[in-house]
Structures are given as structure tokens and as C-alpha cells.
Amino acid sequence: MLFQREGGLQVQVRSTLDALQAQSAPGLEVELVDPNRQRLDQFDLIHVFSAINGNHRLVELAADLGVPVVLSALLSPGWTRMDGMRARLADRLTGRLTGWAVQTSYAQTKRALQLAQLVIALGPAERDAIVSAFHTPETKIRVLPNGISPHFFGARQEEFRRCTGLTGPFVLMVGAISPYKNQLGLVQALASTELPVVLIGRAQRQHQSYLQQLLAAPRVRWLGQLEHDDPLLASAYASASVLALPSHGEVFPLSVLEALAAGTPVVMTNESALNLPDSSFALRQLHWDDATGLRQAVLELLGNPPERAAVRALVERYSWQRVAEQMVACYTELYHRTRREQGTRRAV
């Protein structure tokens, strides 16, 4: 089901795969597993992306077959120790009420984290959430951020301006059209400013009425979904005065990284694993429903726009090549550790 939709996770998987295949590490072969045609024990190790949506079954199967697992958790950094306590209580109550026939998603996620030999977090905030809410040992967590495709760093405004006819300042939001992403909150927060709001993203069937509500607002333009490698997407980032992402929560949002790579400042939710030191001149993070703070931050960035070269410099170290190098180090560490442990078991 992974590639039946398009979003940040799909971009992360494809970009990671391409970068890994471009590595010259001796003996390294990387491919997408087709579970309908291939057994997991054909591989030396498995990398599972996302600890939710039933992926615990893949991790359980790999554990049964003796195949080590690297798990990119992709969990909201908003999880706290108290959230974990409540979730465990809910899981116990659910089990008792159903004769232990039903598990909560929390229990399934925790199981995946327990069985994986290495867990990858996208930032310190996500790592802390995994440790405190899911009782995962910090020693098996590695922090590896996402990368940014190179073409966003060289994005230019001309194509977007030519295709849309927009010549003045505007606020851009890139992401699936949904109440969780909170496009309506952005539109309402900026209603008194007369700033155009440009939306890029797909609206699923259940969110069509939400989309129509957005389009009924003045100065809102929706461009639909653009492919990640579409030059118009990169040009939109470069053309925008500000990228806004006031969603309920993000892990490590690629749209924010890509906008910064194009030199565009960002106002976003503070429920995120993204943490860029000394970035407040170009990156403002606030609570998702702080409409007043959102409007003020956008207007401040419009009134005193940061130098685009300085904005790009905030994320210049985030390349998929660097991510792949760190990923190969994780794979190598786990592979050799597994071989040593297997050798010890045979000797005993």
C-alpha cells in the first residue's frame, strides 16, 4: 500500500533508496522488498519505515525468521511520558474488555520498537518521545535526519510566476488538504491581511468538503498535488514570501526543509522533531492553533525578510548522500553485531 499515495514518507523511502544505491560501500545491495514475491529471510537485514499502520507484523515476522531489523520510527515528537502512561492504561483496559483479543495501536507500535535491533529517530525530540512514551532503550536509537534533494537549493521563481500570474507576495502551504494539516486555520488567521494563500496538496474524498470550504475563501488558490520532482514545486517554494505549516503535528517535515533550501522563511507547528540551531530569524515555531501568533510571525517575516542565502545555509548540510552514509554505518554495525551473536550462540 505504500506507493498508493504520495507524500513525505514516499519521498523519504525513494530518496533513501536512491542514495543508498549510489553508495560505493563494498558488498552493499539495497532493494525494495516485495512481500508478495520475496521472503524476508532472503535478506541479511530489513529496514522498515514507520512503526505504525500494521508494520509491527513485518517486524514480528523478521524476528521469527531471525532477520535483524532497522526501524525508522516516524513517530510524533508530541508523545510524552504521561501520554505513554495513559496509552498503556487504555491498552490494559481494552485487553480486559475484549478478553485480550484486541490490541491498541500503541501496543503494536511499542512491540515494533521492542523487537527492532536499531531504531532511527529523525531528531532529538522524536528520540526523547520514543524513550519516554514507549520505554525504548536509548542505546539502540540513532538520530538521522531526512535529506533534501539538490534541485530545491537552486530553485528559481520564474516558472511559478509565469504559470500562475502571481507577481506579489503570498503565503504558501504544501501538504495534504485535511483538518489535521490545518489549512483553514492558516486562511482564517490571514483573512485580515489580504495576503494570497497558495495551497499545494491532494484532498482525499473524505476531505472534499474541507477543500470547498477553503476555496470559498477569498485570495485562496489551490494548485492540486505536484510531484516531488516537478520544477513547479521547487519554483513555488522559491517564489513564496513565507511557507506556513500550522498542522497539529509533524515528525520532520520535508516541505519545511525544501522551503528553507529555496531560501524561503517558515512559520510552522512546534509539535515537530525539527530543531535548527540559531534559526529564529527564518524559522518560527508555535502552537498549531495560535492564530494571532501565526499572523504576527508571517507579517514580521514579510516586513523584514531574511537574506535567502542565510536561510539556505541553515539546511545546507542536509543531503540524502549524507543520510545514506550514516544509514550504511547503521546497517554495517547491525550486520556485524548479528554475525557475532550468531557465532556466540553456535559456539555455546
N, C-alpha and C positions, 0 to 999 in steps of 0.2 A: 504493500500500500504506500510505501514511502514516496514514490515519484508520481502518485496520482494527483498530488497537489504541488504547488510551487511556493516556496518561502525560504526563510533563513536557514532552516535545517537542511533542506535540499541543497542550497548553495554551499553550506558548510561541508556536507558529505562529498559533493562533486569536487569542490576546490581542494579538500584534503586529499582525496584520491588522486587527482591530477598532480598535486605537488609531491605526493609520495612516489608516484610512478616516475616522476622526473628526477628522483634522488638516485645517486650512483652508489648506494650502500651495497656492499658485496652480499650476494645471496638473497637480497630482498625482492620478493614478489608480492604484489598487492593487487587484489581484485575484489569486486563486489560479490558477496555470496548470494547465490540463487537457492534459497532453501527448498524450492520445489525440485531441484535437479542435483543438488550437491549436499553431502553430509558434512556436518561441522567438523568431524574428526579427520577430514581431508586436509585440514589446515593446522599449522603449528600454533596459531593463536587467532582469536576472534576479537574484532573491535566493534562493540555495539554502541550506536549513537542513540542516546536518550534512555533514561531509566524508567520512563512511564509508557503508557499506551500498550501494555501487554508484553513489553520487551523482557520482562523478568523471565518469561518462558524460554527465550533464547539463552539467557544466562544460565538458567537451571539445566537446560539440555547440555550446554557446553560443559558445565560442572560434572554432570553424569558421565559424559564421554571423556573426561579428563583433559579437556581443551582449555587452556588459560584464557581469561577474558580481560580486555581493557574496556572500561565503560566510561564513555563521555556522559556524565550525569544529566546535564542541561536542566537543572532544577532552579526554580525561582529562589533568588537570594533572600526573599522575604520570609522564608521559613526561620522560625526561632525555636529556642528550647521549649518554650511554653506551647507553641504550635505542635511540636513533636509529642509533648505530653498529652495534649488533647486528642491528637490523632491516634495515639496508642490506646487511650481510653475508649475512643469510638470503635476502634478495631476489636477490642475485647468485648464490648457490648454487642457489636454486630455478630461476632462469633457465637456468643452465648444465645442470642436470639434466634440464630439460624442453625444451631447445632454444629457450628464450625464448618458449615457448608459454603459460607460466603466470606470472602476476604475484601478488605478495603484497598483502594489504590495505594494508600500509604504503606500498608503491609507488603504489597507487591513491590513497590519501589525500594523499601528497606531490604527486602530479600535480594533484589538485584545488586544493591550496593554491598551487601554482606558477602555474596558469592563471587563478585568480581575481584580479581587479584590486584588490579590497579584501577583507580578511579580518577578521571580527569575533570577538573573544575576550570571554568573559564576565567575565574578571578578569585581574589581572596574572599569576597563576600559570599560567593557560592560555596567555596570550601568551608567557610565557617558555618553556613547553613547545613551542609551535609554532615558536619561533625556534630553540631548541637542538636539538630532536629531528628537525625536518623542514626545517631550513635555509631558513625563510621570512624574507624581509627584514622587519625590524621596522617599517620605514617604511610598509608597506602594511597594518599591523594597527591596528585601532581597538578600544578596550576599552569595551564597552557591556553592563552587567549586565541581567539579567531584571527584570521588574517584578512587582508584587504587586497582585492585584485588591482593590479598596477594601473589599469586604464582609468580608474577614478582619480588618481593623482594628477593626470594630465587632462582632465575633463574641461571642456570649453562651453561657453554659453550659446554660441551662435545657432546650433541646431534647434535647441529648445525654443529660443526666441523666434526663430523662423517658423517653426511648426505650430506654435501656439499663438503668436501675435502678442504675447505679454511682453511689455517693454519696461515696466516699472517694478518696484519692489513687490515681493509676495512671500508668503509663508508656505513651505512645502511639508507634506506629511506622507511618508511611504510606509505602507503596511496593509495587512488585510483589513477590509472595511468591517468593523464589528464594534459593539459596545465595549468590549474589553480593551480594544485599542484606543477608544475614546476620541474618535474624530469629532463627534458632536460637541464634546467639551471644549475642544480647540476652537471650533467655529463660533460657539457661544461666547467664549472668552474674548474673541477678537471682533465681535459684532460691532462694537462702537468705534473701531479703528479704521474701518473702510479698507483694510488690507485684503487683497485677494488671497484665498486659500486654495492651493492646488493639492489634490489627493491622487495618489497612485496606489493601486492595490485592487485585489479581487474581492468581490462581495459574494459570499455563498448565498444559496437560496434562502436560508432562514434569516439572512440579514438584508434582504432586498428592501424591506420597508424602512430599515435604518438608513440605507443608502438614499432612498427617495426623500427622507426627512432632511438629509444633508444637502441634497441637490435643490431642495426648495428654498434654502437659504441664499440670500444674495451674495455674489462675489465668490461662490464656490465652484471650482472646476474639477471634474473627475476625468482622469485620463485612462482609467481601467488599469489592468495589470501590464507591466512591462517586464520583459525577460531581463535577467540579471546582466547579460552581456549586450543589451540593446544600448546603442550610443545615446539614445534619447534619455535614458535613465541617468546616465552619468552627466549629461548636459543639464538635466533638471536640477541635480544636486548643485552644479556649478552656478546655475542661474539664480537659485533661491537666495533670498536675503537671510532666512533662518530656516532650519529644519526643526520641526516640532514633533515630539513623540510623548504625549502625556498619557500613556497607557497605564493600565493597572499594575503592570509588572513586565520586566524584560530580564532575560538572562545576560546576554552580551550582544546587544542589537547591532546587526551588520549595517543597517541603514544609517545609524549614528556614525559608525566608523567611516562609511563611504562618504557621507556628507562632509565630515572633517577632512578626509583625504582630498576632497574637491575644494577645500578652503572655506566651507560654509559653517558658521556657528550653529550651535544646537541648544534647544531647550527640551528637556526630557524628564521622565519619571525618575524619582530617586530610589525606586524599587528595582535595582539593577546591580549586576556584578561589575559593571564598568566603573573603573576608577583610574582617572588620568591625573597624575600629579601636576600642580600648577596650571590647571586648565580653566579656571573660573572665568578668564577673560573671554572664552569662546564656548564653554560648556556649562550650562546651568541645569541643576538637578533639583526638582521639587516634587511635592506630593501630587499625585495624579489629579486630584480634584481641587487643587489650589488655583482657581480661575484668575483671581486677582494677581497672584504671583506669576502665573503664566503670561498674562497680558503685559505685565510690567517688564518681565525678563525679555520678551520679544521686542518691545518698544525700545528698551535700553540697547539691545544689540543692533537694532536698526539705526538708532540715533548715534551710536558710537561703534561702527563695525570694526572688528579686529582685522589686522593685516592677514590676508589669505595665506601668505607664506608661513606665518607664525601658526595659523590654525593647522595647516598641513603637517607642520613639524611635530605636532602633538602625537600623530599616529604613524609617522614615517617608519617606525621600527616594526609595525605590524604587517608582515608579509607572510603569504602562505608558504613560501620556501622556508622561512624560519620556523613556522609551525611544524612543517614536515620534518625538519631536522630534529626538533625536540620530540616529535612523535616517534621517530625511528629510535631515538635513545630509549624511550619507554618500552618499545617493542623488544629491543635488544636486551634491556635489563630483565624483563619478564621472561623472555625465552631462555636466557642462560640460567636464571633462578629456577625455572621449572625443570630444566635438564638436570641441575644439581640435585634438586629434591627427588626427582625420579631415580637418579643414581643412588642416592642415600637409601631410598626405600628398597631398591633391589639388593643393595649390599646387606641390609638388615634381614 
